[in-house]
Amino acid sequence: MGRFDWLSEYLAQLEDEHVLVRRGSAQRLAPAHVLEIDAEDWGRAARQASLLEYRWCGLWGDEHEAHIRVYACLEHAGDYVVLQTAVDADTPVLPSHVPSYPIADRPERHAQDMLGLVFSDSPDERRWTRHQAWPESSYPLRADFRLPEDRDGQPAPPDGGYPFRHIKGEGVCEIPVGPVHAGIIEPGHFRFHAVGEEILSLEQRLGYVHKGIEKAAQGRDAAALVRLAGRVSGDSTVAHAWAACQSLERAVGCRVDRRAQQVRGLLCERERVANHLGDIGAICNDVGFAFALYQCSRLRENWLRRNQELFGHRLLMDLLLPGGVAVDLDTRARESLKQDHQRLMEETNELFDILLDQPSLEDRLLNTGVLRPATARALGCTGYVGKASGQAFDLRASNPYPPYDRQPMKTVCLADGDVMARVQLRMEEIRRSLEWMDELLDALEPGELQCRWQPPQAPCEGLGFVESWRGEIITYVRLDAGGKVARFFPRDPSWHTWPALERIVMGNIVPDFPVCNKSVNGSYSGQDL
């Protein structure tokens, strides 16, 4: 099947349902195809997409004078379609996508809280991004938003009174966990219902590290936006910065030199390896196998020190720029990295063989925290969570962008969907990333590290798509006529994997929650924009 061969079927289904596509464009948000529809058709368009089993990827809004444009992204066969509609800012009412795509619940509630959108048939109207620094009737992403004078510069009041759902019955216990945890991690509240030790349900409450990223982006220039994007989720700084760069470069038509794209790919794979090593050790430690934590922490620390030595930052922050990169590799550094890759491959092969041959690990990880393929598909999970549950989608192979377009990445997919599968998936991705980086170093092309960045002469917009170590990142950017950011929306894969955790733990025992949680390792910061 070629690119967008499936789109004609979707258009035919929309026509049969009397959904009028007012305008379509393959260039406006390329590589996505934009379909503009009427607001009253918004829900039916999603319904037809769900019947065709297209994956729902995200939703965001953008205020334009007296209207709010609303976008929803769909994916099928590696291709993207963006549905767009507009509603009056005074009466911003739309049909909900939740009846067709339950995963749309939190993104719609986020848009409700930030822009005042109303989804008429939404099954859940509770506030989600419920930071109490603004009144309930104020919407921070509206142009007329102002903080109340008595709150200016003052801490927001503590969050409280969130209406959790309750399960009643004999022997049912309610267990609150968080938002402050024993470990040095970000805050999130988990409300369990359990009978004995068996978990009946889990409901999450996030938003405690809401940073105002979308608002803070407004008025920045391109370089400042990329720097901000690198702080959406600090452990994914390269991937988020890269997605922001992609969206900016596509918006203005900037062509990045091959050399710079290759360096970006190398940095992103180094980010992947470091995080997978950390997760493997932490997952094993959660079930009392501290040996894995010691060894993985040692290997990760050596890896991060090399980042500092060669690129100037342990976590690789601020190395990407609009139009290119800020760092390069000389011949000596390339050979040194290849030696590092060989050494890490040998050590991880030996370590992973030991871990996979431990009965005590098998007892705790096999058949624990199972995410069925059908559930993973319904929730639109990507990255190691999706690929460990039979979802083969990986942007590096499904819709490859430079440098993966000329140097294919061999991806892996498993079907068991348990904690062990998510560990094995990480192990295999480390191996394949090391092999790919060696091939990249051999294929490095001469060229410029950065093209000259030219601000646009007119308003423009762009979309970025990057496969982070957690999965698919989608970033939307709109620039005004002066080249300043008018709208920025980064969709982290954690928007889809946090809801998956609620399904994963059902039927498991409470003591297994930490290892289930770590095997998913959603980003609080990435979701709490």
C-alpha positions as CSV (number, residue, x, y, z in Angstrom):
1,M,0.0,0.0,0.0
2,G,1.3,3.4,-1.0
3,R,1.1,6.6,1.1
4,F,-2.5,7.7,1.8
5,D,-4.0,4.9,-0.4
6,W,-6.5,4.4,2.4
7,L,-7.7,8.0,2.5
8,S,-10.1,7.6,-0.4
9,E,-12.0,4.9,1.6
10,Y,-12.3,7.3,4.6
11,L,-13.5,10.2,2.3
12,A,-16.1,7.9,0.8
13,Q,-17.4,6.9,4.3
14,L,-17.6,10.5,5.3
15,E,-19.6,11.3,2.1
16,D,-22.0,8.4,2.8
17,E,-22.6,9.8,6.3
18,H,-23.2,13.3,4.8
19,V,-20.0,14.7,6.4
20,L,-18.9,17.6,4.2
21,V,-15.2,18.0,3.8
22,R,-15.0,21.7,3.0
23,R,-11.3,21.7,2.1
24,G,-8.4,19.3,2.0
25,S,-4.7,20.0,1.9
26,A,-1.7,17.7,1.6
27,Q,0.8,20.6,2.0
28,R,-0.5,22.8,4.8
29,L,0.6,20.5,7.7
30,A,2.7,18.0,5.6
31,P,3.4,15.2,6.1
32,A,-0.1,15.1,7.5
33,H,-3.2,15.6,5.3
34,V,-5.6,18.2,6.6
35,L,-9.4,17.8,6.3
36,E,-11.6,20.8,7.2
37,I,-15.1,19.9,8.3
38,D,-18.0,21.6,10.0
39,A,-18.4,21.6,13.8
40,E,-21.6,19.6,13.7
41,D,-19.8,16.8,11.8
42,W,-17.0,16.6,14.3
43,G,-18.3,13.6,16.2
44,R,-19.4,11.7,13.1
45,A,-16.0,12.1,11.5
46,A,-14.5,10.4,14.5
47,R,-17.1,7.7,14.5
48,Q,-16.2,6.7,10.9
49,A,-12.5,6.8,11.6
50,S,-13.0,4.5,14.6
51,L,-15.0,2.0,12.5
52,L,-12.1,1.9,10.1
53,E,-9.8,1.3,13.1
54,Y,-7.7,4.4,12.6
55,R,-5.6,5.4,15.6
56,W,-6.6,8.6,17.5
57,C,-3.4,10.5,18.3
58,G,-4.3,13.8,19.9
59,L,-6.4,17.0,20.1
60,W,-5.6,20.6,20.6
61,G,-7.2,24.0,20.1
62,D,-6.0,27.4,18.8
63,E,-7.8,30.7,19.3
64,H,-8.0,32.8,16.2
65,E,-9.7,36.2,16.9
66,A,-13.4,35.4,17.3
67,H,-13.0,31.6,16.7
68,I,-11.3,28.6,18.1
69,R,-9.8,26.2,15.7
70,V,-9.8,22.6,16.9
71,Y,-7.5,19.9,15.5
72,A,-7.6,16.1,16.0
73,C,-4.9,13.9,14.6
74,L,-5.5,10.4,13.3
75,E,-3.0,7.8,12.0
76,H,-3.3,4.7,9.8
77,A,-0.6,2.7,8.0
78,G,2.0,5.2,9.1
79,D,0.1,8.2,7.6
80,Y,-1.5,11.1,9.4
81,V,-4.7,12.9,8.8
82,V,-5.6,16.0,10.8
83,L,-9.3,16.9,11.2
84,Q,-9.9,20.6,11.6
85,T,-13.0,22.6,12.5
86,A,-13.8,26.0,14.0
87,V,-16.3,27.1,16.7
88,D,-17.3,30.6,17.8
89,A,-15.2,31.7,20.8
90,D,-18.4,32.8,22.6
91,T,-20.2,29.5,22.1
92,P,-17.4,26.9,21.7
93,V,-19.5,23.7,21.6
94,L,-18.4,20.5,19.8
95,P,-19.5,16.9,19.8
96,S,-17.1,14.8,21.8
97,H,-14.7,12.2,20.3
98,V,-14.9,10.1,23.5
99,P,-17.9,8.0,22.5
100,S,-15.8,6.7,19.5
101,Y,-12.3,7.0,21.1
102,P,-12.3,6.8,25.0
103,I,-8.6,7.9,24.9
104,A,-9.8,11.4,23.9
105,D,-11.2,12.0,27.4
106,R,-8.2,13.7,29.0
107,P,-7.1,15.7,26.0
108,E,-10.7,17.1,25.6
109,R,-10.8,18.0,29.3
110,H,-7.4,19.7,29.0
111,A,-8.8,21.7,26.1
112,Q,-11.9,22.5,28.1
113,D,-9.8,23.8,31.0
114,M,-7.3,25.8,28.9
115,L,-9.5,27.2,26.1
116,G,-13.1,26.8,27.4
117,L,-14.2,24.3,24.8
118,V,-17.4,22.5,25.6
119,F,-17.8,18.9,24.4
120,S,-21.6,18.4,24.4
121,D,-21.8,14.6,24.9
122,S,-18.7,14.0,26.9
123,P,-19.2,11.4,29.6
124,D,-16.8,13.2,32.0
125,E,-17.0,17.0,32.5
126,R,-14.6,17.1,35.5
127,R,-11.7,19.5,35.2
128,W,-8.4,17.9,34.4
129,T,-5.7,20.5,34.3
130,R,-7.2,21.8,37.5
131,H,-4.4,24.1,38.7
132,Q,-6.2,26.5,41.0
133,A,-4.2,29.6,40.1
134,W,-7.1,30.8,38.0
135,P,-10.8,30.9,38.5
136,E,-13.0,28.2,36.9
137,S,-14.4,30.6,34.4
138,S,-11.0,31.8,33.2
139,Y,-9.1,30.0,30.4
140,P,-5.4,30.5,30.3
141,L,-4.9,30.0,26.5
142,R,-7.5,32.7,25.7
143,A,-6.0,36.0,24.5
144,D,-7.9,38.0,27.2
145,F,-6.7,35.8,30.1
146,R,-5.3,37.7,33.1
147,L,-4.3,36.3,36.5
148,P,-6.4,37.8,39.3
149,E,-4.6,40.7,41.0
150,D,-4.6,39.0,44.4
151,R,-2.9,35.9,42.9
152,D,-0.2,37.7,40.9
153,G,3.1,36.3,42.0
154,Q,1.5,34.2,44.7
155,P,1.6,30.4,45.0
156,A,-1.5,28.6,43.8
157,P,-3.7,27.2,46.6
158,P,-3.3,23.5,47.2
159,D,-5.3,21.1,45.0
160,G,-8.1,19.4,46.8
161,G,-11.7,18.1,46.5
162,Y,-11.2,16.3,43.2
163,P,-14.4,14.1,42.7
164,F,-12.9,10.6,42.5
165,R,-15.2,7.8,41.5
166,H,-16.2,5.4,44.3
167,I,-16.9,1.7,44.3
168,K,-19.0,0.5,47.1
169,G,-19.4,-3.1,48.3
170,E,-18.5,-5.5,51.1
171,G,-14.8,-5.7,51.6
172,V,-13.9,-2.9,49.1
173,C,-11.1,-0.7,50.4
174,E,-10.1,2.7,49.0
175,I,-6.3,3.3,49.0
176,P,-5.0,6.7,48.3
177,V,-1.3,7.0,47.1
178,G,0.4,10.3,46.6
179,P,0.6,12.9,45.2
180,V,3.8,13.1,47.2
181,H,5.8,9.8,47.0
182,A,8.6,8.2,49.0
183,G,11.0,8.3,46.1
184,I,12.4,11.3,44.3
185,I,9.8,11.4,41.6
186,E,7.3,13.9,40.3
187,P,3.8,14.1,42.0
188,G,0.8,12.2,41.0
189,H,-2.2,10.8,42.9
190,F,-3.4,7.2,42.5
191,R,-6.7,6.2,44.0
192,F,-7.1,2.4,44.3
193,H,-10.2,0.3,45.0
194,A,-9.2,-3.2,46.2
195,V,-10.6,-6.3,47.8
196,G,-7.9,-7.7,50.0
197,E,-4.8,-7.2,47.8
198,E,-6.5,-7.5,44.5
199,I,-6.9,-4.2,42.6
200,L,-10.5,-3.6,41.3
201,S,-9.8,-0.2,39.8
202,L,-7.3,2.6,39.7
203,E,-8.0,6.2,39.0
204,Q,-5.2,8.7,38.4
205,R,-5.1,12.4,39.3
206,L,-2.3,14.2,37.5
207,G,-1.6,17.9,36.8
208,Y,0.4,18.7,39.9
209,V,3.4,19.8,37.9
210,H,1.4,21.9,35.4
211,K,4.0,24.5,34.2
212,G,2.1,26.6,31.7
213,I,4.3,25.4,28.8
214,E,1.7,26.3,26.2
215,K,1.2,29.9,27.5
216,A,4.9,30.4,28.2
217,A,5.7,29.6,24.5
218,Q,3.6,32.5,23.2
219,G,5.7,35.4,21.9
220,R,9.0,33.5,21.8
221,D,11.3,33.3,18.8
222,A,12.2,30.0,17.2
223,A,15.4,29.4,19.2
224,A,13.7,30.1,22.5
225,L,10.8,27.8,21.6
226,V,13.2,24.9,21.0
227,R,14.9,25.5,24.3
228,L,11.5,25.5,26.0
229,A,10.5,22.3,24.2
230,G,13.6,20.6,25.5
231,R,12.1,21.1,29.0
232,V,8.6,19.7,28.4
233,S,10.0,16.4,29.7
234,G,13.6,16.5,30.8
235,D,14.3,12.8,30.1
236,S,13.1,13.4,26.5
237,T,14.8,16.7,25.8
238,V,16.3,15.7,22.5
239,A,13.1,14.2,21.1
240,H,10.9,17.1,22.2
241,A,13.3,19.6,20.9
242,W,13.6,17.7,17.6
243,A,9.8,17.6,17.2
244,A,9.7,21.4,17.8
245,C,12.5,21.9,15.2
246,Q,10.6,19.8,12.7
247,S,7.4,21.8,13.1
248,L,9.3,25.1,12.8
249,E,11.3,24.0,9.8
250,R,8.3,22.6,8.0
251,A,6.3,25.8,8.8
252,V,9.0,28.1,7.2
253,G,10.2,25.6,4.5
254,C,13.7,25.3,6.0
255,R,15.8,22.4,4.6
256,V,18.2,21.0,7.2
257,D,21.5,19.5,5.9
258,R,21.9,15.8,6.1
259,R,24.8,16.0,8.5
260,A,22.8,17.9,11.0
261,Q,19.9,15.3,10.7
262,Q,22.4,12.5,11.3
263,V,23.7,14.1,14.5
264,R,20.1,14.6,15.6
265,G,19.5,10.9,15.1
266,L,22.6,9.9,17.0
267,L,21.6,12.2,20.0
268,C,18.1,10.8,20.1
269,E,19.3,7.2,20.1
270,R,21.8,8.0,22.9
271,E,18.8,9.4,24.9
272,R,16.9,6.2,24.2
273,V,19.7,3.9,25.4
274,A,20.3,5.9,28.6
275,N,16.6,5.8,29.6
276,H,16.1,2.1,28.8
277,L,19.1,1.2,30.9
278,G,17.7,3.2,33.8
279,D,14.3,1.7,33.5
280,I,15.5,-1.9,33.3
281,G,17.5,-1.5,36.5
282,A,14.6,0.3,38.3
283,I,12.0,-2.4,37.2
284,C,14.2,-5.2,38.6
285,N,14.9,-3.2,41.8
286,D,11.1,-2.8,42.4
287,V,10.9,-6.6,42.8
288,G,13.9,-6.8,45.0
289,F,16.6,-7.7,42.4
290,A,19.0,-4.9,43.3
291,F,21.9,-6.5,41.3
292,A,20.3,-5.3,38.0
293,L,19.9,-1.7,39.4
294,Y,23.6,-1.6,40.4
295,Q,24.8,-2.8,37.0
296,C,22.4,-0.8,34.9
297,S,23.1,2.4,36.9
298,R,26.8,1.9,36.4
299,L,26.4,1.5,32.6
300,R,24.0,4.4,32.4
301,E,26.4,6.6,34.4
302,N,29.3,5.8,32.1
303,W,27.0,6.6,29.1
304,L,25.9,10.0,30.6
305,R,29.5,11.0,31.4
306,R,30.4,10.4,27.7
307,N,27.5,12.7,26.8
308,Q,29.0,15.4,29.1
309,E,32.5,14.8,27.6
310,L,31.5,14.9,23.9
311,F,28.4,17.0,23.8
312,G,28.6,19.2,26.9
313,H,25.5,18.0,28.8
314,R,24.8,14.7,30.5
315,L,21.1,14.7,29.3
316,L,21.9,16.4,26.0
317,M,19.9,19.5,26.6
318,D,20.1,22.5,24.2
319,L,22.0,20.7,21.5
320,L,19.3,21.1,18.8
321,L,18.6,24.5,17.1
322,P,16.1,25.6,14.5
323,G,17.7,24.5,11.2
324,G,20.4,22.2,12.7
325,V,22.5,21.3,15.7
326,A,25.0,23.0,18.0
327,V,27.5,20.1,18.1
328,D,29.5,17.8,15.8
329,L,31.8,14.8,15.9
330,D,35.3,14.6,14.7
331,T,37.0,11.4,13.5
332,R,38.5,10.7,16.9
333,A,35.1,11.1,18.7
334,R,33.4,8.8,16.1
335,E,35.9,6.0,16.7
336,S,35.7,6.5,20.4
337,L,31.9,6.1,20.3
338,K,32.1,3.0,18.2
339,Q,34.4,1.5,20.9
340,D,31.8,2.5,23.5
341,H,29.1,0.8,21.6
342,Q,31.0,-2.4,21.3
343,R,31.8,-2.4,25.0
344,L,28.2,-1.7,26.0
345,M,26.9,-4.3,23.6
346,E,29.2,-6.9,25.2
347,E,28.3,-5.9,28.7
348,T,24.5,-5.7,28.2
349,N,24.4,-9.0,26.3
350,E,26.0,-10.7,29.3
351,L,23.9,-8.8,31.8
352,F,20.6,-9.3,30.0
353,D,21.3,-13.1,29.7
354,I,21.7,-13.2,33.5
355,L,18.5,-11.3,34.1
356,L,16.4,-13.4,31.7
357,D,17.6,-16.5,33.4
358,Q,16.5,-15.6,36.9
359,P,13.5,-17.6,38.3
360,S,12.9,-14.9,40.9
361,L,12.5,-12.2,38.2
362,E,10.3,-14.5,36.1
363,D,8.0,-15.1,39.0
364,R,7.4,-11.4,39.5
365,L,7.4,-10.1,35.9
366,L,5.9,-12.8,33.8
367,N,2.1,-12.4,33.5
368,T,2.2,-9.3,35.7
369,G,0.6,-6.1,34.5
370,V,-0.7,-7.5,31.2
371,L,-1.9,-5.0,28.6
372,R,-3.9,-6.9,26.0
373,P,-3.2,-6.0,22.3
374,A,-6.8,-4.9,21.8
375,T,-6.6,-2.5,24.7
376,A,-3.3,-1.1,23.6
377,R,-4.7,-0.5,20.2
378,A,-7.9,1.2,21.6
379,L,-5.8,3.5,23.7
380,G,-3.4,4.4,20.9
381,C,-0.3,3.3,22.8
382,T,3.1,3.6,21.1
383,G,6.7,3.1,22.2
384,Y,7.7,0.2,24.4
385,V,4.2,0.0,25.9
386,G,2.5,-0.4,22.6
387,K,5.2,-2.5,20.9
388,A,5.3,-4.9,23.9
389,S,1.5,-5.4,23.3
390,G,1.5,-6.2,19.6
391,Q,1.4,-2.6,18.2
392,A,4.2,-2.5,15.7
393,F,4.0,1.2,15.0
394,D,7.3,3.0,15.2
395,L,7.8,6.3,13.4
396,R,11.4,5.5,12.5
397,A,10.1,2.6,10.3
398,S,6.4,3.4,9.8
399,N,6.9,6.9,8.5
400,P,10.7,7.4,8.5
401,Y,12.1,10.9,8.6
402,P,15.8,11.9,8.1
403,P,18.1,10.2,8.9
404,Y,16.0,7.1,9.3
405,D,14.7,7.5,5.7
406,R,18.0,6.4,4.2
407,Q,19.2,4.3,7.1
408,P,16.3,2.1,8.2
409,M,15.9,1.3,11.9
410,K,15.1,-2.4,12.6
411,T,12.2,-2.3,15.1
412,V,10.9,-5.0,17.3
413,C,7.3,-6.0,18.4
414,L,6.2,-8.5,21.1
415,A,2.7,-9.7,21.9
416,D,2.7,-10.9,25.6
417,G,2.0,-7.4,27.0
418,D,3.3,-8.0,30.5
419,V,6.0,-6.4,32.5
420,M,8.5,-8.9,31.3
421,A,7.7,-8.1,27.7
422,R,8.2,-4.4,28.3
423,V,11.6,-5.2,29.9
424,Q,12.6,-7.4,26.9
425,L,11.4,-4.8,24.5
426,R,13.7,-2.2,26.1
427,M,16.6,-4.7,26.0
428,E,16.1,-5.3,22.3
429,E,15.8,-1.6,21.5
430,I,19.2,-1.0,23.2
431,R,20.8,-3.6,21.0
432,R,19.3,-2.2,17.8
433,S,20.1,1.4,18.7
434,L,23.7,0.5,19.3
435,E,23.9,-1.3,15.9
436,W,22.1,1.6,14.2
437,M,24.5,4.2,15.7
438,D,27.5,2.3,14.5
439,E,26.1,2.2,11.0
440,L,25.3,6.0,11.3
441,L,28.9,6.8,12.3
442,D,30.2,4.9,9.3
443,A,27.8,6.8,7.0
444,L,28.2,10.3,8.4
445,E,28.2,12.8,5.5
446,P,30.1,16.0,5.2
447,G,27.9,19.1,5.4
448,E,26.6,22.1,7.3
449,L,25.5,21.8,10.9
450,Q,23.0,24.6,10.6
451,C,21.2,26.4,7.8
452,R,20.5,30.1,8.2
453,W,17.3,30.5,10.0
454,Q,14.9,32.9,8.2
455,P,11.8,34.1,10.1
456,P,8.7,33.8,8.0
457,Q,7.2,36.8,6.1
458,A,3.7,35.7,6.8
459,P,1.8,33.6,9.4
460,C,2.6,29.9,9.1
461,E,2.2,26.6,10.9
462,G,3.8,23.2,11.0
463,L,3.7,19.7,12.6
464,G,6.5,17.6,13.9
465,F,6.6,13.8,14.4
466,V,9.4,12.2,16.3
467,E,9.8,8.7,17.8
468,S,11.1,9.4,21.3
469,W,12.2,6.6,23.7
470,R,8.7,6.6,25.1
471,G,7.0,6.6,21.7
472,E,5.4,9.0,19.3
473,I,5.7,12.8,20.0
474,I,3.5,15.1,17.9
475,T,4.2,18.9,18.1
476,Y,2.1,21.7,16.5
477,V,3.5,25.2,16.1
478,R,2.0,28.3,14.6
479,L,4.1,31.4,14.0
480,D,2.7,34.9,13.5
481,A,3.8,37.3,10.8
482,G,6.8,38.4,12.8
483,G,8.1,34.9,13.3
484,K,7.0,34.7,17.0
485,V,5.2,31.7,18.4
486,A,1.4,32.1,18.5
487,R,0.6,28.5,19.5
488,F,2.7,25.6,20.7
489,F,1.3,22.2,21.6
490,P,3.6,19.2,22.3
491,R,1.8,15.9,22.7
492,D,3.9,13.5,24.7
493,P,3.2,9.7,24.4
494,S,2.4,9.7,28.1
495,W,-1.1,11.1,27.3
496,H,-1.8,7.6,26.0
497,T,0.3,5.4,28.4
498,W,-1.0,6.9,31.7
499,P,-4.5,5.7,30.9
500,A,-3.1,2.3,29.9
501,L,-1.6,1.9,33.4
502,E,-5.2,2.1,34.8
503,R,-6.0,-1.0,32.7
504,I,-2.7,-2.8,33.3
505,V,-3.1,-3.0,37.1
506,M,-6.6,-4.4,37.2
507,G,-6.7,-7.8,38.7
508,N,-3.1,-7.5,40.0
509,I,-2.2,-7.2,43.6
510,V,-1.4,-3.9,45.3
511,P,2.3,-4.8,45.9
512,D,2.7,-5.2,42.2
513,F,1.6,-1.7,41.4
514,P,5.2,-0.1,41.7
515,V,6.6,-2.5,39.1
516,C,3.6,-2.1,36.8
517,N,4.0,1.6,37.1
518,K,7.7,1.6,36.4
519,S,7.3,-0.7,33.4
520,V,5.1,2.0,31.9
521,N,7.1,4.9,33.3
522,G,4.8,7.7,32.0
523,S,6.1,11.2,32.2
524,Y,4.2,13.4,34.7
525,S,5.9,16.5,33.3
526,G,5.2,15.5,29.7
527,Q,1.5,15.3,30.4
528,D,1.2,18.1,32.9
529,L,1.8,20.9,30.4
